Amino acid sequence: MKNELNTICILALSFLLLFSIAELLHRYLKIKAELSRKFVHTGTGFLTLLFPLLLRSHWSVLLLCSSFAFILLLSLKYKLLPSINAIGRKSYGSLTYPLSVYVCFLLFAKQNPQTLAVGNSYTVFYLPILILAICDPLAALCGKRWPYGRYHIRKETKTLMGSGCFFLAAFLISFMLLRIPGTTQHTFFPILTASVLIALVATTTEALSTKGTDNLFIPLTSSAALYLTSFLFH
């Protein structure tokens, strides 16, 4: 128990360091909030990849996630942490992110590996978190850099370029994870099909989500797609 608490403290300090770096980049190097927010988004995702390796209990993850959700809620209320909050639009992304991480870890901790026809128990956590950490900010950055094919979802503007980049990245992440030796007994075509399905579901979710809710729905629908492919290929 003591080792678990020590690990929680080290992880918490790591997250605080990440937030501090983002604040320094925003305040002193004048990095735009949209970019420093993406930096935190991706960095948080990579840090959470350590959870299955370092934490045994989902209660530990709940403690970490709820603590940071509370901090982020206070930052919104009192206009703190401009590096992630000063984006000029209403977004619940910083609050839904910790929730999605906890839900993904809970699925990882409680799932039965025998139900998976593709991937393994770690895939249940790593796949949705990596899609969220990499594909979501990549889509936003590419969409702003090359704003081709604009479309509107509930007053939010998105682009076909951004959605296309999201799909490609989600497909590559899914395909590489499912092709790791020892994660599946299936051949190339089922893994290819599963990767396309997961990427398509995640991309559609991102396109339809607004106000930062994609931080919650992308991991959930990606996990659902992973389980669906397991059902199809059993």
C-alpha positions in Angstrom: 0.0 0.0 0.0 2.9 2.4 0.9 4.5 1.7 -2.5 1.2 2.4 -4.2 0.9 5.8 -2.4 4.5 6.6 -3.3 3.7 5.9 -7.0 0.6 8.0 -6.9 2.6 10.9 -5.5 5.3 10.6 -8.2 2.6 10.4 -10.9 0.8 13.4 -9.4 4.0 15.4 -9.4 4.7 14.4 -13.0 1.3 15.8 -14.1 1.9 19.0 -12.1 5.3 19.4 -13.8 3.5 19.0 -17.2 1.0 21.7 -16.3 3.8 23.9 -15.1 5.8 23.5 -18.3 2.7 24.5 -20.3 2.2 27.6 -18.2 5.8 28.6 -18.7 5.5 28.1 -22.5 2.3 30.1 -22.6 3.3 33.0 -20.3 6.9 33.5 -21.1 7.4 32.1 -24.7 3.9 33.4 -25.7 2.8 30.0 -27.0 -0.8 30.2 -27.9 -3.2 28.5 -25.5 -4.5 26.2 -28.2 -1.0 24.8 -28.7 -0.1 24.6 -25.0 -3.4 22.9 -24.4 -2.5 20.3 -27.1 0.9 19.9 -25.4 -0.9 19.1 -22.1 -3.4 16.9 -23.9 -0.8 14.7 -25.5 1.6 14.7 -22.5 -1.2 13.6 -20.2 -2.0 10.8 -22.5 1.5 9.5 -22.6 1.8 9.8 -18.8 -1.3 7.8 -18.3 0.2 4.9 -20.3 2.2 4.2 -17.1 -1.0 3.5 -15.1 -1.4 -0.2 -16.0 2.3 -0.8 -15.3 2.6 1.1 -12.0 -0.8 1.0 -10.4 -2.7 -2.1 -9.2 -6.0 -0.7 -8.1 -8.5 1.3 -10.0 -9.1 3.2 -6.8 -5.6 4.7 -7.1 -6.5 5.9 -10.6 -9.8 7.3 -9.3 -7.9 9.2 -6.7 -5.5 10.7 -9.3 -8.2 11.5 -11.8 -10.7 13.0 -9.4 -8.0 15.1 -7.8 -7.0 16.6 -11.1 -10.6 17.0 -12.2 -11.2 19.0 -9.1 -8.1 21.2 -9.7 -9.2 21.8 -13.3 -12.7 22.6 -12.2 -11.3 25.3 -9.8 -9.0 26.6 -12.6 -12.1 27.1 -14.8 -14.1 28.8 -12.0 -11.3 31.2 -11.0 -9.7 31.6 -14.4 -6.5 29.9 -13.6 -4.2 27.9 -15.9 -4.6 30.1 -19.0 -2.3 27.7 -20.9 -5.2 25.3 -21.1 -8.3 27.5 -20.4 -7.7 30.7 -22.4 -9.0 29.3 -25.7 -11.8 31.7 -26.4 -14.5 29.0 -26.6 -16.6 26.9 -24.2 -15.1 23.5 -23.6 -15.5 20.7 -21.0 -12.5 18.8 -22.4 -10.2 19.3 -19.4 -12.9 17.9 -17.1 -14.0 14.9 -19.3 -10.3 13.9 -19.9 -9.7 12.5 -16.3 -13.1 10.8 -16.4 -12.3 9.0 -19.7 -8.9 7.9 -18.3 -10.5 6.4 -15.3 -13.2 4.6 -17.3 -10.6 3.1 -19.6 -8.5 1.9 -16.7 -11.6 0.4 -15.0 -12.4 -1.5 -18.2 -8.8 -2.7 -18.3 -8.9 -3.8 -14.6 -12.2 -5.5 -14.8 -12.3 -7.0 -18.3 -11.9 -10.7 -19.1 -9.0 -11.2 -21.6 -10.8 -14.3 -23.0 -13.4 -12.0 -24.5 -10.8 -10.4 -26.8 -10.3 -12.0 -30.2 -7.9 -9.1 -31.2 -5.5 -7.4 -28.9 -4.8 -8.3 -25.3 -5.7 -6.9 -21.8 -3.3 -3.9 -22.2 -4.8 -3.1 -25.6 -8.1 -2.3 -23.8 -6.4 0.7 -22.1 -3.6 1.7 -24.5 -5.6 1.8 -27.7 -8.3 4.3 -26.7 -5.8 6.4 -24.7 -3.4 6.6 -27.6 -6.1 7.5 -30.1 -7.3 10.3 -27.8 -3.7 11.5 -27.0 -2.4 11.6 -30.6 -5.3 11.7 -33.1 -7.4 14.4 -31.5 -4.7 17.1 -31.3 -3.3 16.0 -34.7 -6.8 16.5 -36.3 -7.1 20.0 -34.8 -3.6 21.1 -35.8 -3.9 19.7 -39.4 -7.4 21.2 -39.7 -6.1 24.6 -38.8 -3.0 24.3 -41.0 -4.9 23.0 -44.0 -8.5 24.0 -43.6 -9.9 22.1 -46.5 -13.5 20.8 -46.6 -15.0 22.8 -43.8 -18.2 21.5 -42.2 -20.2 22.6 -39.2 -21.5 20.5 -36.2 -23.7 22.4 -33.8 -21.9 25.8 -34.5 -18.4 24.2 -34.3 -16.3 24.3 -37.5 -14.4 21.2 -38.5 -12.6 20.1 -41.6 -12.4 17.0 -43.8 -8.6 17.4 -43.7 -8.7 17.2 -39.9 -11.0 14.2 -39.9 -8.9 12.5 -42.6 -5.7 12.9 -40.5 -7.6 11.6 -37.4 -8.7 8.5 -39.3 -5.3 7.8 -40.7 -3.6 8.2 -37.3 -6.2 6.1 -35.5 -5.9 3.4 -38.2 -2.1 3.2 -37.8 -2.3 3.1 -34.0 -4.9 0.4 -34.0 -3.1 -1.7 -36.7 0.3 -1.4 -34.9 -1.1 -2.3 -31.5 -3.1 -5.3 -32.8 -0.1 -6.5 -34.8 2.2 -6.7 -31.7 3.3 -10.3 -31.4 1.3 -12.2 -28.8 -1.7 -10.0 -28.9 -3.8 -11.9 -31.4 -4.0 -15.2 -33.3 -5.6 -13.7 -36.3 -4.1 -13.1 -39.7 -3.6 -9.9 -41.6 -7.1 -9.4 -43.0 -9.0 -9.5 -39.7 -6.6 -7.2 -38.1 -6.9 -4.8 -41.0 -10.7 -4.9 -40.8 -10.6 -4.3 -37.1 -8.3 -1.4 -37.4 -10.5 0.2 -40.1 -13.6 -0.3 -38.0 -12.0 1.2 -34.8 -10.6 4.2 -36.8 -13.9 4.8 -38.5 -15.9 4.7 -35.2 -13.4 7.0 -33.5 -13.3 9.5 -36.4 -17.1 9.7 -36.6 -17.2 10.3 -32.8 -14.7 13.1 -33.1 -16.5 14.7 -35.9 -19.9 14.7 -34.1 -18.6 15.7 -30.6 -18.6 19.3 -29.5 -17.4 21.4 -26.5 -14.7 19.0 -25.5 -17.0 16.0 -25.1 -14.8 14.1 -27.6 -12.3 13.6 -24.7 -14.9 11.3 -23.2 -16.6 9.8 -26.2 -13.6 9.0 -28.3 -12.1 6.5 -25.8 -15.5 5.0 -25.0 -16.5 4.4 -28.6 -13.0 3.2 -29.5 -13.2 0.6 -26.6 -16.7 -0.4 -27.8 -15.4 -0.9 -31.4 -12.5 -3.0 -30.0 -15.0 -5.3 -28.2 -17.2 -5.4 -31.3 -14.3 -6.6 -33.5 -13.6 -9.2 -30.8 -17.2 -10.4 -31.0 -17.0 -10.5 -34.9 -13.8 -12.5 -35.0 -14.3 -14.9 -32.2 
